[in-house]
Amino acid sequence: MGAASRELAVLILAAGKGTRMKSGRAKVLHEIAGRPMLGYPLALAESLAPRHLVIVVGRDADRVREVYAGRATFVVQSEQRGTGHAVLQTRDALEGFRGDVLVLYGDVPLLRASTIERMKALQAETSADLVILSARLQLPGRIVRNRSGRVDRIVEMTDASPAELAIEEGNTGVYLVDSELLWKGLSQVGDRNQQGEIYLTDIVERAVADGRRIEALILDDPDESLGVNTRAELALATAVVRRRKNEQLMAEGVTLIDPATTYIDVDVRIGADTVIEPGCVIAGSVEIGERVLVKAHSVIESSRLEDDVVVGPMAHLRPGTHLGRRTRIGNFVEVKNSVLGANVKADHLSYIGDADVGEGAAIGCGAITVNYDWDAKHRTSVGEGANIGCNVNLIAPVRVERDAAVAAGSTVTQDVPAEALGVARARQRNVEGWRKRRPKKAHS
């Protein structure tokens, strides 16, 4: 079987306890730019279309399975005894497989598919039995080369000599390895080291002793090797993902006035000629059309905006919001779980929750949908062309029909028919002579 046609299996090691995260949940479920950390190597693995995709889980195994059900085979490493021990747990899942095994990690989220393709190309070019991904960083494992520059072994930092600790080339732990070599090597290594663990790295020395060809590919971008073990490293990884996302969007025709202060999650989609002003947060599953303007300091969560919409400044679109073409949402307006048709205007200081608003309707300043009765949420319907005056309370469930209007200051509890004017406010009463009868306050 030629190198180009060799089958591929991908293993993702994600069983670590994540002690340094000091968290009540599995480390690999902590989010990076809107996606759980494990989602990044998993998406990378899926892009390679492997024959087998196996995830080794440990802490919170049931929860990890639940989040990624149907996307991989899961095996459990009940006790953490090193990377080699974790790989050994997958042997039954790969029974009968013959080809290459790619080893990835659930807490290494920044690796690019292009890097894996370079590893595969190097393997095909050199007929290597094992390709190691390395980086010019002080990583826990150091790559030791012989006098001719060939990979000789990998030594863990805890077992390294002072000379070995000074080596600049580090082992990322990502391997592309022939399956026969992998299982043979792991059957020969032991746990006689300071940690009492089975190191996957030990198969390198065994392979060299057997005369197998070993290559190491040095990363062009050391960021790709970042492992996340602490909250600080989680923040570093998030910054890299967001920078990459911003660069991708700008290359696709989106204007970011200040990318450094614009926070856009990795799965957000934005159309060309849209402009995002500084201080905006766009999170979750968001789809934004073309020529949209998102003004400064607005927050958009899991919403859909069609073409030519204007949002903000300082607006908040909560999950489930859908804005039609040319709709305008102004400053300090909050919209939640609502569908607004084309050309709707809500320019300032309003709350629209659990509502359906027809095309061309206008929502006045301070108007709100009162959607919660302390037991359940109820929907409000505002018809096409309807006008809702300032400081109106629409007590759901209620309907304001097509081309109707509601007078300012009304509290509406009954439906307003089409083309009618709804007025629901107390009659004004003026108390004559009130000021003269009211005792004067002493001035300090």
N, C-alpha and C positions, 0 to 999 in steps of 0.2 A: 504494500500500500504506500503510494507516494505521499510526501509531506503535505502536498496541497489537498489531498483527498482524505487525510486522516480525520477520524471522528474526534469530537471534543466533548469532554465532561467538565463542568465547572463546579467547584466546591467553594462555598462561602462559609468561613469559620466565624460564628457569631455567638459563641457560648460563654464569653467572658462575663465575670460578675460585675465589672465596672465599678469596683469599690471606690475609686477616687472621684467618681461623679457624685458620690454621696446622695444617691437618689433612691426613691421608692420604686422605680421601674427599671426595666432592662436598658442598658446603655444604648443599644442599637435602635431603640424606639424613640430616643430623643430626636426632635426635629431640627433639620437644617434647611432654612428657607422654605418652610412649608411641607417638607417631605421627611418622614422618618429616616434616620441615618442609614439603616439597612437598605432602604429603597434605592440608594445610589449604586452600590455594587450589584444589587439585584437587577436593576435596569440595564447596567452594563453587560451583565451575564446574558440577559435575554436578547440583547442586540447581537450577540454572537451566535444565536440559534444553536445551542449545544444539544447533543443527544440526551444528556443527563444534566440536571441542575439540582444540586443538593445543598441544603443549608444545615449546618451543625448548630443546634441551639442548646442552651443551658438554662440560665436564669429566665424566669417568666416564659418558659417554652410555650405554654398554652396560648398566651397572649400574642406571642410572635407568630405562631401558626395561624391564629385568628386574623391578624392583620394581613398576612400574605397567603391566605388559603388559596390553593389552586395554582399557585405560580411556581412551586418548587416541591421537591421531596424533602421532608424534614427528618433528621436523626438527632438523638439527644446524647450529649456528652454530660453524664451525670456528675462526674468529678473532673475538675480541670487539672490535667496532668501534662499540659503542654500542647504545642501545635501538632506534633507528630501523633500524639494520642488522639487529638480531635479528628485528624484525617483518617485514622484507623477505624473510627466509628462509622465511616461511610462505605466501608468495604462491601458489606452486604448489599447496599443500595446500588453499587457499581458492579455487581456480580456479572461476569461474562463480558464486561466492557474491555475493549482493546483499542487504544488510541492515546490521545494526549489528555492530561488532566491539568486544568488551570486552577490554581489555588488563590482565592481572594479572601478579603476580610470584611466583616460587617462594620468594623469601626475605621475603615480606610475609605472615605466616601468620595475622594477627589480624583480618582484614577480615570483617565480618559480611554475611550474605546480605541482611539488612534494609537495609544501606547501599546495596547494588547496586539493590535495589528502589526506593529513594529516587532514585537516579540515573536509573533508567528512567522514574519518574514525572515527574521534572523535564524530561526529554527530551520526553515526551509532552505535557506542559503547555505547553512553550515552542516546540515544533517545532525544537529545537536540533539542529545537525549534529554537535556535539561537546559532551559533558559531561565536565568535568574534576573529579576528586575532590581537594579541597584540605584543608589543615589549618592551624590557627594554631600552626605550629611552624617553627623555623628549618631547613627541609629544603634539600637541595642545589639544588633549583630554586625560584625565587621567581616568584609570579604577579604580573605587572605589569598594573594596570588603568588605563584612560583616565580623563579627568576626569568622565565620566558614570558611572563605576563598572563599566563593561563590561570583560571580559577583553581585553587588548590583545596580550600575548605572555607567554612564559615564558623567563626567563633563568637559565642555569646559574650556580651560585656562582662557578665558575672564570672566568666571563666577565662577571660582574656589576660594576657601578659601586658605590662606597660607598653611594650612596642606595638602590640596588636591594638591596644586602645588608641594609639596615635594614628591608626589607619583612617583615612578620610572617606573611603568608599564604604557605604553602609548597605546592609541587606534590607530591602523593603518587606521581604517575606512573600512576595508574589512570585509564583513559579509556574512555568509551563513545562510539564514533565511527562515523559513516556510512562504509561500506566504500569508496564512491567517493571521498569526501574523503580517506580514509586513503591510498589508493594514489596519488592525484593529488598530495597533499602530499608524500609521501615521494619521489616522482619529481622534485620540485623542490628539495629541500633538499640541501645539500652537507656536507662535513666540514671547512669552513674555520673552525675554532675551536682553542682551545689544546690540546684533547685529540686533535684529528684524528679525531673520531668523528661518526657520523650520529646526531643527536639526534631522538628522537620528538617532543620538545617543539617543534621548529621548525615542525611542521605547523600549530601554533596561529597563528603570525604569518602564514603563508600563507593560512590560512582567513579570518582577519580581513581581509586584503588583498582577498580574493575576495568579501567581503561576507557570509560565512557566519555563522550564529548560533552563538556560543560561550557556554556557561554553566559556572559553577564551583559545586559543592556543597561546603560546608564541613562537615567531619566534626564530629559532636557529641562523639565520644569519640576524642581524639587517639591513644590506644593502638592503634587499628585501623591506623594508618599505620606502625607500627614495622617498620623493615627490620632484618633480622638479618645482620650482617656480622662480628661478633666473638663470642667466648664469653660476654662480659658481656651482650651484647644477646640471646644465646640464653637466658641465665638470666632476663632480664627478660620475654621472651616466654613462657617456661615458667611464670613466676609469674602472668602474666595468664590464661593458659589454665587453670591449676589453680584460680585464684580463680573464674573463670567456671563451671568444672565444679562446684566446691563450692556455689556459689550455686544452680545448677540442681538439684543433688541435694537441698538443703535445701528448695527450693520444691516438690519432689516428695514430701516427707514423710520424708526421711532426717535423722537427728539426727547432727550433727558436734559433739562436745563442744568441740573447739578447732580451727576450720577452719585457723588459721594454721600448725598443726603436723600437718596431715593432708594427705597427698600421694596424690591419686587421679588416675590417668591418664584421658585424655579419652574413651576408648571403654569404660570400666567402666560396668556397669549394676547398680543397687542398688534393692531393693524398699522399699516404705514401712515405716515404723516400725523400720527397722534403725538401730542405734546404733554409731557409730564413735568410739572413744575416742582421746585424743591420741597422737601419735607413730606412727601407723600409715601404712604404705606399701601401696597397692593398685595393682598395675601390670600392664599388658598387657591381654589379653582376659579380663576377670573378670566373672562374673555372680553376684550375691549376691541371695538371696531376701528375703522379708519377715521382720521381727522377728528378724533376726540380730543378735548382739552380737559385735563385734570389739573385744577388750580392748586396752589400751594396748601400743604398741610391737610390734605384730604386723606381719608382712609377708605379703602374699598376691599371688601371681603367676599369671596365666593359669589360673585355677581356677574351679570352679563350686560354690557353696554353696546348698543348698536352704533352705527356710524353717526358722526357729527354731534354727539352728545357733549354737553358742557357740565362739569361737576366742580363745585367748590367756589371760592376757597373754604377750607375748614368744614367740608361736608363729610358725612359718614354713611356709606352704603354697607349695610350689614348683609349677612348671607341670605340668598334667595331673592335678591333684587334683580329685576330685569327692566332696563330703560330702553324705550324705543327711540327711533331716529330723531335727532334734533331736540331731544328733551333736555331741559335745563334744570339742574339742581344747584341751588345757591348756597351761600354761606350759612353755616350752622343748621343745615337741614339734615335730618336723619331719615333714612329709608330702610325698611326691613321686610323681607319676605313679601315683596309687593311687585306687581307688574304694572308699569306705567307705559302707556302707548306713546305714539309719536307726538312731538310738539307739546308735551306737557311742561308746565312751568311751575316750579316751587322754589322761589328765589331766596327765601330767608326764613330762618327760625321756625321751621315746621317739623312735625313728626308724622311720617306716613308708614304705618305698620300693618301688615296683613291686609293689604288693600289691592283692589283692581281699579286702575284709573284709565279712563278712556282717552282717546286721541284728542289733543287740543284743550284739555281741561287745564284750569289754573287754580293753584292752591295758594291762598293768601298768607301773609306773614302771621306766624303764631298759630296757624290752624293745625289741629292734631286729630288723628284717628284714635279713639279710645277703644283699644282692641282687647283688653283683658279685664275680666270681671272677678278676679281672684280665684277662679276655678278653671277657666278655659279661655283660649284665644278665639276671637270672632273676626270675620272679615267685613270690610267696608267696600262698597262699590260706588264709584263716581263715574258717571256716564260721559260720553264724548261731548266736548264743548261746555261742560259744566264749570261754574265759577264758585269757588269756596272762599268766602270773605275772611278777613283777618280775625284771629282769635276765635275761630269756630271749633267747637268740640263735636265730632261725629261719633256718637255712641254706638259702637257695633254690637250686633249686626244691623246694618242700615244701608239703604240705597239712596243715592242722589242720581236721578235719572238724567238722560240726555238733555243738554242745553238748559238744565235747571240752574238755579243759583241759591246760595245760602247767605243770608245777611250777616255782616260782621257781628261778632259777639254772641252768636247763637249757639245753643247746646241742643243738637238735633238727636232726637230719640225715635222719630218716625220717618218713614220714607218720604222723599220729596219727588213729586211727579215730574215728568218731562216738561220743560219750559216753564215750570212754576218757580216762584220765589219762596223759599222757606225762611221764616222768621221765628226764632224760638229764644226770646230773651224777656226778662221781667220788665214790666212797665216802669218807666222812670218816675220817681217821686221826689220833688224838691221841697225841702223843709224851710219855709220862710223864717227869717230872723234867727237862724241857728247860731250864727257867729256871736250875736249879741247875748244870747242866753248861755253860751259856753264859757265857763270860768277861764280867765286868762292865766297862763302859766308864768311863774316867776322866772325871770331871766337871770342866769348866773353871770 
